[in-house]
Amino acid sequence: MTTSFSPKVLVVGGGPGGYVAAIRAGQLGIDTILVEADRLGGTCLIRGCIPSKALIQAASFHAEITEAARTPRFGIGLTAAPTLDFGVTVAWKESVVDQLSGGVDGLLRKAKVKVITGHAVFSDAKTCTVETAEGVVTIRPEHVVLATGSLPVDLPFLPFGGKVISSTEALSLPRVPRSLVVVGAGYIGLELGIAFRKLGAQVAIVEVADRILPLYDAKLTAPVLRWLKAHDVALYLEARAVGEEGQGLAIETISGERKILPADQILVTVGRRPNVAGWGLEAMNIAMNGPFVRVDDRCATSTTNVWAIGDLVGEPMLAHKASAQGECVAEIIAGKTRWFAPRAIPAVCFTEPEIVSVGLLPHEVPAGVETTIGQFPFLANGRALSMEAGSGGGFVRIVARKADHRILGLQAVGAHISEFAGEFATLIEMGAVLEDLAGIIHAHPTLGEAIHESALAAMGHPLHISGS
């Protein structure tokens, strides 16, 4: 049996871009259908951001207890090391995912969005068929919002399968591997590699660049590098994976040396690619920008009333970018004047310690623009010291234009500083200058005081460290 619908809006993909677009469209009274082949929530909620952060939380708790069994802290010690039932850990992680996915379902129902479960395929830009458990559904919408997301990139000589896994499989392993080799020292590889090291795995990381997190500068990543070395994570920089060999992974270093790294699992985290295959993109007459769908500053494609958002349209491939674009498109369809033109999009690495960056890094400032840079260490922050987060080399850094003190970028590395992302983004979006930040009273004692002090440092008169 074939069922037909003609809604005003069809959203394809139930991830953070698609479900937000659908919810906002529904809130605005627009007849909306959302098609999702898997569970609601997409990569981020189901097999990415949320489960990885849950695993990181559990791993950090395990590491703290293990350390307390070795060396008492604050006068608190344990007489035995903790046990780990990883199956229970994974079940707890899945309960978090289930709760949030169910929440998305409830929000869509409240917004009166019809959800169809199945794989969408387009025969032209405005005709979509979906194979569902109940039969074929044909949808002919007025507007289409493409939010199909992205997929992990594999390597020709390390195809996924067997012991070679992507981040998706890493988050669903039945047990902690004794030895894990991570190929790629970007944020996904480091986040998962650090988590499994905290859970007791022997971890090696292989990176073709000469440093970890190569998009960031060495000062910002130095505290993470320090943690890796202190916790016996084997790091092979300027090295490339060759392929599986024996019981491990063969690599070659820049000097030509060949090594075999023992590996129960080989985690490949060398990037993600837009999900453009298998749903009929080629039938929609849409212009491309390399591997991505080309859009303008309203997220409109080259085909009238077809919109695209999220990972499908390019970097940065971040959930919060997709959500912002989804909300923007829904409001445009509703007749509002909107465009997607953020001054900056926050990026966070949930490594040990965490890294957050909004706006320009020092080396990204255009040539000819003079800057003033202020940096404040957590070693001089009372809250950081009281929570043993001051000695890891963490800091807050601010980059401002020298001529008018306009804030161009803010970065931080340290414990729990992912929560700085909101304030950093607000300062840049509001066009703040150093004097604005210097005049904002930050509560004491908090880690956020370091943000205020970084502005004072850039102006040449920090209060809690010696000025230049």
N, C-alpha and C positions, 0 to 999 in steps of 0.2 A: 504494500500500500504506500502511495506517495502522498505526502502532505505538503501544502504550499503556504508560504507566508510572504507578505509584502510590507515589512516594517520600514520606518523611516531610516533606522540605523541598524546595520549589522556590524558587530565587533567580532573579529576572528582572533581568538587567543585570550585566555583567562588569567594571564599574568598580571603583574602590578601596573602595566600600562593599559591592557585591555579591560580588566575588571573596573579600574578607576574610570575609564572612559564610559563604560556602560552604566556604572552607578550614577555618575554625574549627568549623563544623558537622561536617565530615568528620573532623577530628581528634578530635571527641567521639564518634565512632562512629555518627553520624546518616546515614541513607541520604539523599543530597542530589543534586539535579540543578540545574545552572546553565544558563540560556538566555541567549545573547548573539548579537545579529544581526550584530555587527561583530567586530573583533579583541578579544581579551582585554586588559583594561587600562582601557577606557572613555575618556572625554574627557581625564582627567588624563594618563594615560600615552600615549595615542595622538595626541592633537591639542590638548593643553593644557600642564599643568605641566611635564612632562618635555621634550618637544620645544622648548618656549619657553626653558627653562633651558639646553638645549644650544645653541640659537641665541644666547642671551645670552653664553654662555661663548666661543663662536667670535667673536662681535662684539667682545667686550672684548679678546680676544687680537689681533684685527686692529687695533683702535684703538691698543693699546699699541705695536705694531710700527710703525704709521703715524706715531705721535708720536715714536718713537725715530729715525725717518728724518728728521724735521724738526728735532728738538732732542735731542741726546745726553743721556742720563741715567746717572748713576753712572759716568761715563766711558765709557759704551757707546753707540755710534751705528751707524747704517746709512748706506750710501752711496746706497741707492735705496729707494723706497717699496715696500711689499709688493704682490704681485699677489693677486687674489681670484678663485678659480674657485668660484662660488657653487653650482654643481651638485655639486661635491665636498663642500662644506659641508653641503648638504641631505642628501646620501647618508650622511655621517657621523652627522648628527642622526638619520636613520632607522635607522642601525645600533644606536644607543643604544635607540631605541624597540623595535626587533626583539628585542634582547637581553632587555629587561625583560618584554616581552609573552610571549616564550618561557619566561621564568622563572616567570611566573604560571601558564602552562599546566602546567609541570612540578610546581609546588606543588599545583595542583588534582588532578593525577593521583596524586601521593603521598598526598594526603588522601582518595583514592578517590571524588572527586566526578565525576559524569558530566557532561560538557559537551556541550550540544546547540547547534549553530550554526543560527540562524534567527530569524525575527521572531515573538515571542510575542503571542498575542491571547487574551483571556479572554472566555468566554461567560457565566460567573458567577464568584463569588469563588474557587472551587476547581476550575475546569475551564479548562485552557489548551491551545490548539492551536498548533503550531509548524510552519510550512512550511519544510522542509529540502530540501537537494539530493536526498536519498534518498526523500522523501515526507513525508506528514503525520504528525506525532507528537502524540498526545494525552497530557496529563499531568494527573493528579488527585491533588494532594498533600494532606497533612494541614495543613501550614503553607506560607504564601506570604510571601516576603520581596521587596518591591518596591524596586528600586534602579535606576530608569530614568534618573536623572540630570537634566540640564538642557540647554538649547539657547541659542545666542546670540540676543539680541533685535535685530530689525532695526527700521528706521524706515519709516513709510508712504511718506515722500517720498524714501527712500533704500533701496529693497529690494535685497537681496543679488543680485548678478549683474553681469557685465561687470567694470568697474573697482571696483565697490563690493563689498568683501569683509568677512568676519568674521575672527576670530582663527584659525579653522581654515584658511582659504585663505592667510592671511598666513604661516603656518608652512610652506606648501608652494609658495611662489612660485618660478618657475623662475629668476628673476634679481632682483637688488636694484633696486627702482624708483628712477628718478632723483628723483621727487618723491612723497612720501607725506603724505596728510592723515589725521590720526587724529581721529575724532569721539568725544569722551569722554576725560576726563583721570583716569579711575580707574586701578587698578593694572594691568589688562590692557593698556589703551591706552598707558600710560606705559612699561611694560616693553618692549612691542614697538616703540613709537616710538623709545625710546632705543637699542634694539638696531640698528634699521635706520639710525639716525643714525650709530652707530659704524661701520656697514658702508659709509657714504658717501652715503646718501640725504639729500636735503633734506626735512626733516620739519616739518610744521605741526600743531599740536594745537588743537582747538576744544572749549571746555568752557562749558556754560551757567552753571555756578556761578562764584563770584568767585575761586576758587582751585583749584589742583590737589589731587587726593586729598581731596575735601571732607569725608570722614568723619573725617579726622585734623585736629589743630590746626595752625596756621600755623608754630609753632616746629618741629614735627616734620618738616614738609615743606619747610622753608626750604632745607636743603642740596640737595634734589632740584631745587627751583626755580633755585637758583644754578647747578647743572650745566647745566640746560636753556638758561639765558641765556648761559653761557660757551661753549656749543657751538652757538650760532646756531639753536636750535630756535625757530621762530616760535610764539608762544603767544597765543591769542585767548581770553581769559576773558570771562565774561558775554556770550557770543556763541552764536548757534545756527546750525546748518546749515539751509539752505533746500532744497538739492537740487543735482543735477548741472547744470552750465551750461558750455557750450563745452568746453574741455579741462580743466575743474577743478570745484571745489565752490563754490557760492555760499553765503555766510554773511551774517548780519546781526548787528552789534554792539549793545550796550545803548543806544548813542546813536542807533541807527537807520541807521548807515552800512552800506552793502552792499559786499562785496568778493568777488572771484573768486580763489580760491586754486588755483594750478596743481596738478594731481594726476594722476600716472600710475595711482595706486591710492588709493582712499578706504577706510580701515579704520574700520568702525563698531564701537565697543566701549562700548555704553551699558548693558550689563547682560546677565543671563541669566534665562531663565524655566524653570520646571519642565517636564519632558517628560511631559505628562499625556495626550497625544492619540495615537490610532492603535493602542493596545494593549488597549482594552476597559475602561478605568477606570470608565466609566459603567455597566458591567454588574456591578460589584462591590459596589454599595451602600455606598460608603465616604464618610464625612463629610469635608468640605473646610474648610480654613482660608484663605479667599481663594483664590489660585491654587494653593496647596500642599495636600498631603494632611495631614489633621490626625492627630497622634499624641500619646500621653501620654509620661510620662517613662520608659516602657519601650519606646518606639517602636511601640506597638500602635496599630492603626487602630481605627475604630469597628466593624469586622467581625471576628468571632472568628477568631483564628489567622492573621490577615493583618497583616503588619508592613510598615513603610515606613521608609526610611533615606535619608540623603544630601541632595542638592539637592532631591529630590522633596518634602521636608518643611519646607523653609524655610532662612532664613539662620542662620548663615553658610554660604554655598555653598563649602565647602572640603573637599578630599579627605580630610584627616586626621580631620575630623568624621565623614565618611561611614564611614571605616574603623573608628573607635571604636564607632559605632552598629552596624555589621555584626557586630563581635565580641560586643557586648553582646546583640544579638538571638539569635545562635547559642547563647550560653550560657543565655539564658532558656528557649529551646526545649528545651535539654538538661536543664532542671530546676534550674538554678542561680538563686540570688537575686541579681538584677542590676537596675540601672536606669541610665539615661543622665542624669547630673546633674553635668556638669563645672562647676567653679568658673569656669573660663575656657578659651577656645579660642584658641590662638595664631593671629595673622594676620601674614603676611609679604609685603612688596612687594619684588620683585627689581628695583628701580629702580637708578639711579646717584646717590647711594649707596643701599644697601638700608635698608628700614625694617622693624622688628618691633614688634609691640604685643601684650601679653597683659594681660587684665584691663581696668580702667577707665582711660581717659584723664582728665586733670584736669577737663575740662568735663563729664564723664559722672558725676562723683561726685554722689550725691543731695544735694539742698538740705538744709542743716542739719548736714551732716557736715563737720567741720573736718579739714583735711588738712595734712600736712607733705610738702614736695616736695624731693627732692634730685636735683641734676643734675651730671654730671661730664663734661667735654669730652674728646674724644679728642686734642685738642691738648696735653693734659697726660699722655698715655699713651705710655710708651716704645715699646711694640710698634707702635702706630699710627704714630708718627713714623718708625720704622725701615722701615716699608713705605709711606711717603708717603700715609698715610691720616689724618693729623692736622689738616690745614689746610682741610678741606672743610666745617667747621661741625658735624661729627657729635658725638653725645653719648649718654650713657645717662641715663635719668630714672626715678626711682622715686616712686610716689604712695602714701602711707601715711596711715592714720587717726591723727589727732593724739592722740586719747585713749589709745590702747593700742598705737600703732605697727604695727598690722596692715597688711601690704602689700596694697594694693588694685589696683595696676597697675604694670607696668613697660614702658617703651618705649626704643627705641634707633634711631638713624640713623647709618649709617657703613658702612665696607667690611667685608664678610663677617659682619655681625652677625646674619644670619638664623640662624646657629648658636647664638645666645643663646636662641632660642625655648624649648628644652628646659629650661634652668635657670630662665627666667622662669616657665614653666608649673609647674615643680616647686615653686618658692617659694610660689606662690599656692595650688596644690592642697594643700600641706602646712600651710597656714595660718600661714606664717612671719611673724615680726615683724622690724622693722629690726635688733634686737639679734641675731637668728639670722643674718642675712646679714652683719652686721658681724663676727661671730665665725667666719665661714668663710674659711679661707686660700685665696686664689686664686694660682695659679702666676704667677711672674714670669719673663720678660716676656710677658704675653698681653693681648689685648684685654679679656678677662674681668675684669681688675683694675678696669676702669671700673665694673663692676656693684657690686663691693665698695665702691668709693669713693662711688658714688651713695648708698648706705645711710649711710655716714659723713656725707656732706653733708646728708642729711635730718635727721640727729641733731645737726648743727651743728658737727662737728669733722672735716672732710675733711683728709686728710694731704698730698695732693699739689696742692691748690689753696688759695688763701686762703679761709678761712671767712667767713661773714656777720658 
